[in-house]
Amino acid sequence: MAPYTDIKLKICGMRDGENIREVAALSPQYMGFIFYRKSPRFVGDDFVMPAIPASIKKVGVFVNETTETILNLASRYDLTLIQLHGNETPEQCRELKAKGLGVIKVFSMGEDFDWSVVQPYKPVADFFLFDTKGKYYGGNAQAFDWSLLQQYDQEIPFFLSGGLSPENIGNITGLKDMNLYALDVNSGVEDSPGVKNISKIEFVLEKLKSLSDLNLKA
């Protein structure tokens, strides 16, 4: 596991302009914007991206979308990374990387997860994201059994997602010696779909800082 000082934070499911600016003021390393129409956090066709600091990387979240559409939206909104939440192929990941975009490939975790499916994506993904297997693509608001990650070879750094909230964020101490790169929080810090609670995000940031301090003293 990376030192706690190095664990990044991604706030996903942003769509309200003022709320985006408020969250950006807290300086998470990543902010995620969902371009999947069936999501309750879909940004909408007329979404206008507010100006946010260049230090915050903008992540576009897509589900089984065409490469052409992804590239058009990446250009329109100045997206840095593309998060692929569906059945996208390694070839599509390769196409996006060839255009200079970072790729986060998502895998939905369940007790019967077959780790062999991640292998073809290793050469073409910058990061993996492990989320909870559920009825919907993302946003199931439930944590999966993190002990499943003990079967992962840790070759590619990963984002941890699925039901993360102020109440359970401290449990990441159980992921020691894993290649955990970032936490991806969404519904666990919301007042309503797409509207984040600033106090909850501040709590998460403070918790990460306290873990960092413990790590430095260890």
MIKE-93774 format. One line per 10 residues: number of its first residue (from 1); for each residue x, y, z of C-alpha. Coordinates in nm, 4 decimals. Layout:
<marros>
NUM) X,Y,Z; ...
</marros>
This chain:
<marros>
1) 0.0000,0.0000,0.0000; 0.1178,0.3500,-0.0744; 0.2046,0.5621,0.2265; -0.1107,0.7318,0.3521; 0.0481,1.0633,0.2599; 0.0238,0.9557,-0.1036; -0.3343,0.8276,-0.1166; -0.5383,1.0520,-0.3448; -0.9055,1.1437,-0.3257; -1.1576,1.1458,-0.6090
11) -1.5002,1.3026,-0.5630; -1.7275,1.1498,-0.8247; -2.0752,1.2272,-0.9551; -2.0448,1.6065,-0.9744; -2.2897,1.8086,-1.1857; -2.4057,2.1240,-1.0051; -2.1928,2.4258,-1.0919; -2.1847,2.5917,-0.7513; -2.1338,2.2598,-0.5733; -1.8468,2.1800,-0.8093
21) -1.6780,2.5078,-0.7172; -1.7283,2.4408,-0.3452; -1.5765,2.0942,-0.3723; -1.2912,2.2213,-0.5886; -1.2028,2.4670,-0.3124; -1.1192,2.1651,-0.0936; -0.8560,2.0554,-0.3489; -0.9261,1.6863,-0.4069; -0.6844,1.5463,-0.6611; -0.9643,1.4208,-0.8880
31) -1.3240,1.5101,-0.9665; -1.5499,1.2775,-1.1623; -1.8260,1.3680,-1.4071; -2.0707,1.1025,-1.5245; -2.1690,1.0929,-1.8914; -2.3980,0.7916,-1.8617; -2.7601,0.8855,-1.9248; -2.9100,0.6218,-1.6973; -2.7197,0.7471,-1.3948; -2.9023,0.9750,-1.1481
41) -2.5796,1.1776,-1.1528; -2.5680,1.2213,-1.5323; -2.4329,1.5703,-1.5991; -2.6943,1.6416,-1.8672; -2.6701,1.7446,-2.2295; -2.6266,2.1142,-2.1524; -2.3690,2.0762,-1.8776; -2.1302,2.3693,-1.8441; -1.8027,2.2907,-1.6705; -1.7100,2.5603,-1.4178
51) -1.3518,2.6774,-1.4027; -1.1637,2.4648,-1.1502; -0.7939,2.4648,-1.0583; -0.5661,2.2919,-1.3064; -0.4258,2.0853,-1.0196; -0.7552,1.8926,-1.0046; -0.7758,1.6265,-1.2731; -1.1150,1.5911,-1.4406; -1.2336,1.2343,-1.4936; -1.5088,1.1462,-1.7402
61) -1.7126,0.8387,-1.6467; -1.8574,0.6372,-1.9365; -2.0469,0.3114,-1.9800; -2.0214,0.1242,-2.3112; -1.9826,0.4488,-2.5063; -1.8231,0.4831,-2.8498; -1.4645,0.6015,-2.8732; -1.5743,0.8894,-3.0960; -1.8227,1.0204,-2.8404; -1.5722,0.9848,-2.5568
71) -1.3083,1.1768,-2.7501; -1.5536,1.4535,-2.8383; -1.6612,1.4979,-2.4773; -1.3036,1.4736,-2.3510; -1.2105,1.7600,-2.5801; -1.5184,1.9653,-2.4930; -1.4682,1.9373,-2.1168; -1.0893,1.9082,-2.1032; -1.1003,1.5665,-1.9405; -0.7686,1.4200,-1.8272
81) -0.8753,1.0632,-1.7582; -1.1494,0.8365,-1.8860; -1.3164,0.5937,-1.6451; -1.4711,0.2971,-1.8252; -1.7492,0.1344,-1.6245; -1.8921,-0.1139,-1.8724; -1.7772,-0.3924,-2.1030; -1.5186,-0.1863,-2.2873; -1.2462,-0.3853,-2.4615; -0.8701,-0.3559,-2.4180
91) -0.8602,-0.2298,-2.7768; -1.0851,0.0646,-2.6916; -0.8621,0.1449,-2.3943; -0.5660,0.1387,-2.6305; -0.7408,0.3772,-2.8709; -0.8073,0.6276,-2.5928; -0.4519,0.6099,-2.4621; -0.3240,0.6678,-2.8148; -0.5095,1.0005,-2.8058; -0.3261,1.1042,-2.4903
101) -0.5969,1.0211,-2.2374; -0.5424,0.8328,-1.9149; -0.7581,0.5238,-1.8664; -0.9209,0.3922,-1.5490; -1.0800,0.0513,-1.6095; -1.3484,-0.0479,-1.3613; -1.4127,-0.3995,-1.2348; -1.7180,-0.4911,-1.0274; -1.6266,-0.7094,-0.7340; -1.8256,-1.0046,-0.6078
111) -1.7426,-1.3287,-0.4301; -1.7160,-1.5063,-0.7663; -1.4911,-1.2463,-0.9328; -1.2549,-1.3996,-1.1893; -0.9202,-1.2227,-1.1600; -0.8088,-1.3449,-1.5017; -1.0331,-1.0827,-1.6654; -0.8026,-0.8010,-1.5550; -0.4966,-0.9409,-1.7320; -0.5652,-0.8107,-2.0869
121) -0.6151,-0.4583,-1.9504; -0.2807,-0.4297,-1.7742; -0.0918,-0.2991,-2.0794; -0.3623,-0.0445,-2.1654; -0.4920,0.0936,-1.8332; -0.3202,0.3485,-1.6129; -0.5324,0.2495,-1.3152; -0.7917,-0.0060,-1.2174; -1.0950,0.0804,-1.0074; -1.2541,-0.1865,-0.7920
131) -1.6209,-0.1245,-0.7185; -1.9088,-0.3230,-0.5725; -2.0939,-0.5590,-0.8034; -2.4587,-0.4586,-0.8100; -2.7699,-0.4083,-1.0162; -2.6500,-0.0798,-1.1618; -2.3283,0.0475,-1.3165; -2.1670,0.2173,-1.0180; -2.3476,0.4074,-0.7458; -2.4732,0.1018,-0.5579
141) -2.3734,0.2655,-0.2277; -2.2440,-0.0594,-0.0822; -1.8939,-0.1702,0.0071; -1.7616,-0.5029,-0.1149; -1.5530,-0.7467,0.0855; -1.2110,-0.5832,0.0680; -1.0434,-0.9127,0.1562; -1.1047,-1.0099,-0.2085; -0.8236,-0.7701,-0.2982; -0.5746,-1.0027,-0.1323
151) -0.6014,-1.2122,-0.4484; -0.4923,-0.9187,-0.6652; -0.1267,-0.9146,-0.7729; -0.1063,-0.5357,-0.7106; 0.0692,-0.4764,-1.0432; -0.1506,-0.1843,-1.1503; -0.2341,0.0850,-0.8917; -0.6030,0.1030,-0.8116; -0.8828,0.3293,-0.6989; -1.1049,0.1868,-0.4250
161) -1.4766,0.2544,-0.4639; -1.8084,0.1198,-0.3439; -1.9923,0.2617,-0.0447; -1.7041,0.4687,0.0927; -1.8222,0.7182,0.3532; -1.6986,0.9109,0.6581; -1.8111,0.6146,0.8677; -1.5862,0.3524,0.7064; -1.3016,0.5492,0.5520; -1.0716,0.4651,0.8424
171) -1.0966,0.0966,0.7606; -0.8533,0.1383,0.4726; -0.5816,0.0648,0.7269; -0.6748,-0.2981,0.6594; -0.5419,-0.2618,0.3048; -0.1788,-0.2395,0.4064; 0.0750,-0.3677,0.1549; -0.1652,-0.3151,-0.1351; -0.1173,-0.0843,-0.4322; -0.4019,0.1464,-0.3269
181) -0.3659,0.4721,-0.5189; -0.6850,0.6633,-0.4457; -1.0247,0.6565,-0.2801; -1.3304,0.7213,-0.4962; -1.6225,0.8627,-0.2981; -1.9663,0.9435,-0.4312; -2.2986,0.8736,-0.2598; -2.1339,0.8465,0.0825; -2.0693,1.2222,0.0865; -2.3951,1.3389,-0.0714
191) -2.7038,1.5285,0.0386; -2.8832,1.4176,-0.2794; -2.7705,1.2578,-0.6086; -2.5015,1.4817,-0.7562; -2.4943,1.7283,-0.4648; -2.2014,1.6766,-0.2296; -2.1944,1.7609,0.1401; -1.8917,1.9793,0.2042; -1.8665,1.8881,0.5727; -1.8560,1.5179,0.4910
201) -1.5783,1.5703,0.2369; -1.3847,1.7782,0.4879; -1.4182,1.4908,0.7348; -1.2799,1.2447,0.4799; -0.9864,1.4737,0.4072; -0.9154,1.5126,0.7782; -0.9307,1.1362,0.8236; -0.6799,1.0853,0.5444; -0.4574,1.3470,0.7046; -0.4759,1.1720,1.0420
211) -0.3821,0.8426,0.8768; -0.0952,1.0223,0.7080; 0.0276,1.1524,1.0432; 0.0133,0.8012,1.1889; 0.2125,0.6716,0.8942; 0.4806,0.9354,0.9356; 0.5173,0.8493,1.3055; 0.5347,0.4753,1.2417
</marros>
